[in-house]
Amino acid sequence: MTPEPNPQQADPIDIAESDAVAILVDLIRIDTSNDGTDVGPGEILAAEYVQDLLRDVGYDAELITTTSGRRAAVAVRIAGVDPTRPALLLHGHLDVVPAVAADWSVPPFAAEEADGMIWGRGAVDMKDTDAMFLALLRSWARTGYRPPRDIIAIFTPDEEAGGRHGAHWLVEHRPDLFTGATEAIGEVGGFSWSLDADRRLYLIQTAEKGITWLRASARGRAGHGSMLNMENAVTELAQAIARVGLHDFPVSLGPTATALLAEIAELTGLSMAPGDEINSLMQLGPLASFVGSGLKNTANPTMLAAGYKVNVIPEVATAHIDGRFLPGQRDVFLAELQRLVGEGVDLEVLTDDVALEVPYEGDLVHAMAAALRAEDPGAYPVPYLMSGGTDAKAFSRLGIKGYGFAPLRLPADLNFAALFHGVDERVPIDSVRFGVRVLDRFLRHC
């Protein structure tokens, strides 16, 4: 558990900053690995820990078992000053992707501190954000603060496997938790990317790609591996998958991408002429891969399976494809994939979820930008489209507009985007403290 705050510390926000770092360490040390199966006690242990943190300061936090005794969420509602205003949803997931310890420089679930950072699986995805949310809620309870409007905080399981045991289940079975909510903030947004010593982009997520995970299957004629065989399923599949993996989908700019490129062009002087967008972004280093993937559809083969013995030609060969499509392009994307694999290969959709895009305007966005600039005068908030997916997809089914806003001011030399699901995941302690201050400003004025 987190240590009790030092009563000699006069500033509640200082206490909240320290609390956030301590909570982050505790959360990382609870192994909440999600491999897509319903095994392991980690998620529910983390949920119980979160419930205890909230109850310790007087909140009536509810622990909700979703699809089994091993999957659980935590929900709490904090009454605002003006009950006539729509509520704001804060959402964070407690599960993480698995980590292979042998690949890491440090034990992935030890939450070690080194080089001014907390290292461990979940440090950036997204236990740092969970910790910031929790620390602020606890600070408000200690000081008796009430936000301008109702705040609903939800901590979910299973986001890393699509949320069917988490956010989607809550939307279907407990819509009462979200009564009155019209907007939400969650992960993968609000963090900085340095342009130079004095200027930093802060990427606020206003859109995310849709998800289509598919299985490609080729059928052929089984036979002895030594024989001539022009109906080899492995060969047919390999050719089809190569076409998919090598295909360069065209750039297609929606409102979010158009606004982002215009801001970057104005700040950097880079040309964003049609057809030259990706090449121009490449001059910004690792940022190109992160935001460039939001300019076009993508399809990456990720898994292959065929055969059971080296001298047996199998009848069936299969592959899995991670497909991500831009808002409004699902049907066009699937048609293009079918064209690429050809008539001899069947495509089966295994996971399908919507693409999202919300306006980069309004009081909520203005409050985000103002809070960032107050804590960092060199901040340039910009919208972006994320290539991955979040629980915001589930909450959109209730008409809730989701934004990614988990603010972090990051060192210029840290390739933060590479740490999502990466080896040696870590987050700077000063960045977490910064995020607590920004979120506190934002939530007091949103």
Wavefront OBJ file of the C-alpha trace (Angstrom):
o trace
v 0.000 0.000 0.000
v 1.037 3.618 -0.482
v 2.546 5.412 2.512
v 0.441 7.836 4.512
v 1.024 11.441 3.469
v 3.394 13.513 5.568
v 1.293 16.063 7.451
v 4.266 18.464 7.409
v 3.902 18.814 3.640
v 1.749 21.912 3.218
v 0.896 21.669 -0.465
v -1.728 18.998 -1.310
v -0.455 18.770 -4.879
v 3.026 17.831 -3.598
v 1.433 15.042 -1.608
v -0.527 13.923 -4.671
v 2.643 13.831 -6.781
v 4.418 11.595 -4.263
v 1.302 9.468 -3.891
v 1.133 8.931 -7.660
v 4.712 7.649 -7.818
v 4.134 5.284 -4.877
v 0.874 3.970 -6.385
v 2.597 3.393 -9.726
v 5.260 1.274 -8.036
v 2.610 -0.765 -6.216
v 0.573 -1.319 -9.392
v 3.564 -2.471 -11.453
v 4.422 -5.006 -8.747
v 0.992 -6.607 -9.209
v 1.498 -8.741 -12.317
v -1.655 -8.134 -14.353
v -0.415 -9.788 -17.554
v -3.193 -10.442 -20.049
v -2.384 -13.071 -22.668
v -5.938 -13.240 -23.972
v -6.953 -16.140 -21.741
v -8.892 -16.040 -18.486
v -6.036 -17.086 -16.223
v -4.036 -15.529 -13.411
v -5.191 -13.565 -10.375
v -3.435 -10.305 -11.245
v -6.315 -8.222 -12.548
v -8.597 -8.815 -9.603
v -5.748 -8.246 -7.132
v -5.088 -4.891 -8.771
v -8.799 -4.051 -8.678
v -8.959 -4.849 -4.972
v -5.908 -2.652 -4.391
v -7.544 0.240 -6.263
v -10.786 -0.191 -4.350
v -8.863 -0.101 -1.064
v -7.059 3.106 -2.077
v -10.352 4.830 -2.789
v -12.188 3.492 0.234
v -9.322 4.480 2.522
v -10.099 8.139 1.835
v -13.873 7.771 2.090
v -15.086 7.059 -1.417
v -17.805 4.463 -1.979
v -15.851 2.588 -4.654
v -17.565 -0.449 -6.166
v -15.689 -3.578 -7.253
v -17.534 -5.182 -10.155
v -16.911 -8.770 -11.198
v -17.405 -8.951 -14.947
v -17.205 -12.302 -16.721
v -15.620 -14.535 -14.096
v -14.177 -14.423 -10.621
v -10.841 -13.420 -12.125
v -11.933 -10.299 -14.021
v -13.000 -7.191 -12.130
v -13.405 -3.447 -12.555
v -13.609 -0.621 -10.026
v -15.968 2.339 -10.341
v -16.494 5.478 -8.289
v -18.506 8.642 -8.862
v -17.461 11.955 -7.292
v -20.277 14.476 -7.046
v -19.513 17.819 -8.650
v -20.609 21.302 -7.666
v -23.064 21.590 -10.580
v -25.209 18.439 -10.934
v -26.892 19.851 -14.060
v -23.683 19.601 -16.086
v -22.792 16.415 -17.985
v -20.370 14.112 -16.175
v -16.777 13.500 -17.268
v -15.459 9.934 -17.401
v -11.865 9.104 -16.425
v -10.959 5.596 -17.553
v -7.856 3.486 -17.100
v -7.131 -0.197 -17.604
v -5.286 -2.295 -15.047
v -4.074 -5.137 -17.291
v -0.784 -5.171 -19.199
v 0.657 -7.176 -22.064
v 2.966 -10.046 -21.025
v 6.702 -9.482 -20.603
v 9.515 -11.962 -21.242
v 11.862 -11.331 -18.312
v 14.928 -12.618 -20.156
v 14.603 -9.800 -22.688
v 14.607 -7.038 -20.077
v 17.485 -5.215 -18.395
v 15.524 -5.252 -15.124
v 12.826 -7.571 -13.738
v 9.644 -6.386 -15.512
v 7.452 -6.511 -12.403
v 9.902 -5.177 -9.812
v 9.185 -1.468 -10.429
v 12.820 -0.557 -9.943
v 13.906 3.067 -9.873
v 16.932 3.956 -12.001
v 18.041 7.019 -13.975
v 15.171 9.015 -12.525
v 12.613 6.596 -13.935
v 10.308 3.819 -12.752
v 10.921 0.706 -14.842
v 8.435 -2.089 -15.383
v 5.628 -3.489 -17.468
v 2.748 -1.034 -17.378
v 4.872 1.999 -16.538
v 3.516 3.812 -19.615
v 0.632 1.519 -20.637
v -1.087 2.589 -18.522
v -0.435 2.270 -14.814
v 1.219 5.700 -14.721
v -2.109 7.248 -15.741
v -4.048 5.066 -13.314
v -1.728 6.251 -10.562
v -2.177 9.909 -11.477
v -5.968 9.585 -11.497
v -5.978 7.782 -8.155
v -3.578 10.205 -6.498
v -5.707 13.179 -7.501
v -8.961 11.594 -6.343
v -7.343 10.778 -3.007
v -6.050 14.343 -2.718
v -9.515 15.747 -3.354
v -10.994 13.507 -0.675
v -8.396 14.611 1.893
v -8.959 18.304 1.198
v -12.727 18.139 0.705
v -12.485 19.475 -2.852
v -15.457 19.041 -5.200
v -14.907 19.263 -8.979
v -17.026 21.553 -11.187
v -19.065 18.585 -12.451
v -19.489 14.910 -11.641
v -16.396 12.810 -12.247
v -16.820 9.095 -12.949
v -13.623 7.060 -12.579
v -13.566 3.524 -14.015
v -10.600 1.122 -13.806
v -11.067 -1.813 -16.163
v -9.672 -5.278 -16.900
v -8.949 -6.812 -20.317
v -8.238 -3.703 -22.394
v -5.147 -5.358 -23.859
v -7.261 -8.177 -25.325
v -10.104 -6.062 -26.682
v -12.116 -5.278 -23.553
v -14.787 -7.953 -23.934
v -14.249 -8.886 -20.279
v -13.930 -5.235 -19.314
v -15.175 -2.010 -20.899
v -17.513 -3.639 -23.407
v -19.029 -5.821 -20.670
v -19.590 -2.769 -18.459
v -21.295 -0.891 -21.286
v -23.613 -3.823 -21.943
v -24.368 -4.861 -18.349
v -23.777 -1.744 -16.205
v -24.707 1.316 -18.285
v -25.949 2.897 -15.043
v -22.325 3.560 -14.099
v -22.059 6.070 -16.943
v -25.287 8.012 -16.382
v -24.910 11.585 -17.593
v -21.400 11.149 -19.036
v -20.833 12.790 -22.420
v -17.033 13.083 -22.566
v -14.088 10.994 -21.399
v -10.331 11.098 -21.074
v -8.035 8.106 -21.074
v -4.679 6.876 -22.273
v -2.201 7.575 -25.078
v -2.388 11.334 -25.358
v -1.101 14.537 -23.839
v 2.574 13.554 -23.811
v 5.328 15.718 -25.246
v 7.559 15.417 -28.277
v 10.421 17.925 -28.388
v 10.891 20.005 -31.506
v 13.829 21.865 -29.974
v 15.002 23.064 -26.569
v 12.124 25.524 -26.201
v 9.167 23.948 -28.009
v 7.298 20.715 -27.432
v 4.350 19.212 -29.244
v 1.788 17.689 -26.894
v -0.152 15.064 -28.784
v -3.795 15.008 -27.695
v -5.561 11.956 -29.048
v -8.803 12.872 -30.810
v -9.097 9.831 -33.059
v -8.098 6.204 -33.216
v -8.098 3.582 -35.908
v -10.572 0.767 -36.098
v -9.359 -2.755 -35.426
v -9.863 -5.758 -37.658
v -7.901 -8.853 -36.738
v -8.269 -11.520 -39.381
v -7.356 -15.130 -40.087
v -6.272 -15.898 -43.653
v -6.669 -19.530 -44.703
v -5.399 -21.269 -47.812
v -6.441 -24.814 -48.789
v -4.510 -27.083 -51.071
v -3.874 -30.737 -51.789
v -2.180 -32.687 -49.008
v 0.569 -35.059 -49.987
v 4.109 -36.328 -49.585
v 6.751 -33.630 -49.286
v 8.890 -35.274 -51.963
v 6.242 -35.111 -54.697
v 5.443 -32.430 -57.246
v 2.504 -30.441 -55.943
v 1.144 -27.303 -57.605
v -1.650 -26.971 -55.012
v 0.517 -26.366 -51.964
v -1.431 -24.416 -49.318
v 1.760 -23.091 -47.726
v 2.962 -21.634 -51.015
v -0.425 -20.094 -51.764
v -0.638 -18.524 -48.318
v 2.969 -17.288 -48.328
v 2.446 -15.429 -51.583
v -0.799 -13.885 -50.350
v 0.645 -12.789 -47.030
v 3.695 -11.296 -48.721
v 1.422 -9.160 -50.887
v -0.418 -7.937 -47.791
v 2.718 -7.209 -45.792
v 4.423 -5.325 -48.617
v 1.403 -3.322 -49.681
v 1.696 0.445 -49.247
v -1.761 1.792 -48.530
v -2.328 5.360 -49.742
v -2.304 8.352 -47.421
v -5.844 9.465 -46.561
v -6.296 12.569 -44.428
v -9.316 13.113 -42.216
v -9.928 16.169 -40.010
v -7.511 15.101 -37.248
v -4.608 14.253 -39.550
v -5.136 17.403 -41.602
v -5.019 19.585 -38.491
v -1.943 17.786 -37.142
v 0.052 18.156 -40.363
v -0.890 21.835 -40.664
v 0.356 22.489 -37.103
v 3.607 20.615 -37.706
v 4.190 22.451 -40.982
v 3.660 25.833 -39.307
v 5.963 25.020 -36.390
v 8.753 23.348 -38.364
v 8.554 24.765 -41.879
v 8.342 21.247 -43.291
v 6.399 20.763 -46.500
v 3.276 18.673 -46.158
v 2.441 18.636 -49.844
v 0.048 15.860 -50.926
v 1.986 12.666 -51.424
v 4.991 13.929 -49.488
v 3.587 13.789 -45.958
v 5.388 10.646 -44.787
v 8.742 11.748 -46.215
v 8.424 15.092 -44.464
v 7.549 13.453 -41.156
v 10.646 11.249 -41.423
v 12.721 14.350 -40.709
v 11.225 14.390 -37.201
v 12.790 11.039 -36.312
v 10.814 8.465 -34.305
v 7.742 10.705 -34.321
v 7.221 9.733 -37.967
v 6.408 6.128 -37.160
v 4.036 7.079 -34.377
v 1.934 9.694 -36.130
v 2.602 8.487 -39.673
v 0.666 5.291 -39.014
v -2.387 7.487 -38.447
v -2.303 8.748 -42.031
v -3.117 5.472 -43.765
v -4.658 2.034 -43.299
v -2.234 -0.710 -42.279
v -2.204 -4.508 -42.381
v 0.618 -6.465 -40.782
v 0.876 -10.277 -40.858
v 1.775 -11.398 -37.344
v 1.320 -15.184 -37.029
v 1.736 -18.223 -39.309
v 0.697 -21.864 -38.862
v 0.847 -24.886 -41.165
v 1.772 -28.538 -41.171
v 2.791 -31.079 -38.573
v 5.757 -32.910 -40.202
v 8.526 -31.836 -42.519
v 7.770 -34.429 -45.202
v 4.002 -33.852 -45.282
v 2.452 -31.102 -47.389
v -0.503 -29.852 -45.306
v -3.987 -29.340 -46.622
v -4.451 -26.031 -44.787
v -2.186 -23.089 -43.956
v -3.268 -20.101 -41.871
v -1.989 -16.664 -40.964
v -3.196 -13.847 -38.729
v -3.283 -10.224 -39.849
v -3.455 -7.162 -37.617
v -5.574 -4.759 -39.638
v -6.117 -1.122 -38.643
v -8.373 1.158 -40.645
v -9.017 4.885 -40.625
v -12.392 6.345 -39.619
v -14.987 5.663 -42.307
v -12.811 3.217 -44.261
v -13.664 -0.242 -42.904
v -15.417 -1.544 -46.014
v -12.830 -0.124 -48.409
v -10.055 -1.606 -46.287
v -11.537 -5.114 -46.171
v -12.183 -5.080 -49.912
v -8.562 -4.143 -50.548
v -7.311 -6.935 -48.292
v -9.440 -9.488 -50.130
v -8.045 -8.244 -53.438
v -4.493 -8.589 -52.116
v -4.837 -12.156 -50.826
v -6.663 -13.309 -53.963
v -9.522 -15.687 -54.589
v -7.656 -18.734 -53.294
v -7.383 -17.416 -49.732
v -10.304 -16.930 -47.339
v -10.397 -14.074 -44.846
v -12.231 -14.453 -41.531
v -12.724 -11.506 -39.196
v -11.843 -12.531 -35.633
v -11.957 -9.160 -33.855
v -13.724 -6.068 -35.134
v -14.044 -2.700 -33.440
v -14.882 0.791 -34.572
v -12.694 3.695 -35.577
v -13.261 6.930 -33.664
v -12.849 10.621 -34.385
v -14.022 13.540 -32.251
v -13.610 17.287 -32.807
v -10.494 19.083 -31.618
v -12.521 21.964 -30.242
v -14.775 22.941 -27.370
v -14.377 23.676 -23.670
v -12.775 20.333 -22.821
v -10.022 20.730 -25.421
v -9.437 24.349 -24.398
v -9.049 23.249 -20.775
v -6.480 20.597 -21.776
v -4.436 23.116 -23.758
v -4.590 25.746 -21.015
v -3.463 23.281 -18.346
v -0.507 22.162 -20.457
v 0.605 25.712 -21.222
v 0.309 26.712 -17.565
v 2.789 24.007 -16.556
v 4.961 24.224 -19.694
v 5.141 27.597 -21.487
v 6.789 25.803 -24.422
v 3.773 23.538 -24.972
v 2.089 23.324 -28.371
v -0.969 21.066 -28.021
v -1.968 19.333 -31.278
v -4.501 16.633 -32.192
v -3.452 13.256 -33.532
v -4.932 9.950 -34.643
v -3.630 6.922 -32.752
v -2.977 3.710 -34.652
v -3.941 1.485 -31.711
v -7.185 1.168 -29.807
v -8.441 1.970 -26.318
v -11.480 1.417 -24.126
v -12.885 4.614 -25.637
v -14.264 2.382 -28.400
v -16.552 0.671 -25.915
v -17.659 3.895 -24.245
v -18.479 5.445 -27.624
v -21.384 2.995 -27.800
v -23.009 5.113 -25.094
v -22.402 8.316 -27.038
v -19.379 9.307 -24.935
v -16.737 11.292 -26.841
v -13.291 10.053 -25.871
v -9.965 11.886 -25.799
v -6.511 10.606 -24.983
v -5.084 12.882 -22.303
v -2.507 11.436 -19.933
v -0.080 14.377 -19.793
v 3.658 13.796 -19.479
v 6.519 16.185 -20.186
v 9.222 13.864 -21.472
v 12.987 14.153 -22.020
v 13.887 15.021 -25.597
v 16.046 11.920 -25.988
v 13.418 9.410 -24.812
v 11.717 7.468 -27.622
v 8.504 7.206 -25.661
v 6.389 5.683 -28.417
v 8.709 2.658 -28.588
v 8.029 1.862 -24.929
v 4.363 0.930 -25.477
v 4.414 -2.894 -25.271
v 8.191 -2.656 -25.554
v 11.133 -4.081 -23.644
v 12.422 -2.006 -20.698
v 9.204 0.013 -20.439
v 9.792 2.979 -18.134
v 8.506 6.432 -17.278
v 10.367 9.412 -15.788
v 9.334 10.238 -12.225
v 9.360 13.961 -13.015
v 6.970 13.273 -15.901
v 4.480 11.594 -13.571
v 4.691 14.543 -11.177
v 4.117 16.910 -14.106
v 1.082 14.875 -15.181
v -0.492 15.133 -11.734
v -0.171 18.929 -11.810
v -1.602 19.234 -15.324
v -4.507 16.909 -14.609
v -5.317 18.780 -11.424
v -5.460 22.088 -13.326
v -7.474 20.534 -16.130
v -10.047 18.810 -13.933
v -10.601 21.973 -11.892
v -11.491 23.953 -15.031
v -13.048 21.474 -17.467
l 1 2 3 4 5 6 7 8 9 10 11 12 13 14 15 16 17 18 19 20 21 22 23 24 25 26 27 28 29 30 31 32 33 34 35 36 37 38 39 40 41 42 43 44 45 46 47 48 49 50 51 52 53 54 55 56 57 58 59 60 61 62 63 64 65 66 67 68 69 70 71 72 73 74 75 76 77 78 79 80 81 82 83 84 85 86 87 88 89 90 91 92 93 94 95 96 97 98 99 100 101 102 103 104 105 106 107 108 109 110 111 112 113 114 115 116 117 118 119 120 121 122 123 124 125 126 127 128 129 130 131 132 133 134 135 136 137 138 139 140 141 142 143 144 145 146 147 148 149 150 151 152 153 154 155 156 157 158 159 160 161 162 163 164 165 166 167 168 169 170 171 172 173 174 175 176 177 178 179 180 181 182 183 184 185 186 187 188 189 190 191 192 193 194 195 196 197 198 199 200 201 202 203 204 205 206 207 208 209 210 211 212 213 214 215 216 217 218 219 220 221 222 223 224 225 226 227 228 229 230 231 232 233 234 235 236 237 238 239 240 241 242 243 244 245 246 247 248 249 250 251 252 253 254 255 256 257 258 259 260 261 262 263 264 265 266 267 268 269 270 271 272 273 274 275 276 277 278 279 280 281 282 283 284 285 286 287 288 289 290 291 292 293 294 295 296 297 298 299 300 301 302 303 304 305 306 307 308 309 310 311 312 313 314 315 316 317 318 319 320 321 322 323 324 325 326 327 328 329 330 331 332 333 334 335 336 337 338 339 340 341 342 343 344 345 346 347 348 349 350 351 352 353 354 355 356 357 358 359 360 361 362 363 364 365 366 367 368 369 370 371 372 373 374 375 376 377 378 379 380 381 382 383 384 385 386 387 388 389 390 391 392 393 394 395 396 397 398 399 400 401 402 403 404 405 406 407 408 409 410 411 412 413 414 415 416 417 418 419 420 421 422 423 424 425 426 427 428 429 430 431 432 433 434 435 436 437 438 439 440 441 442 443 444 445 446
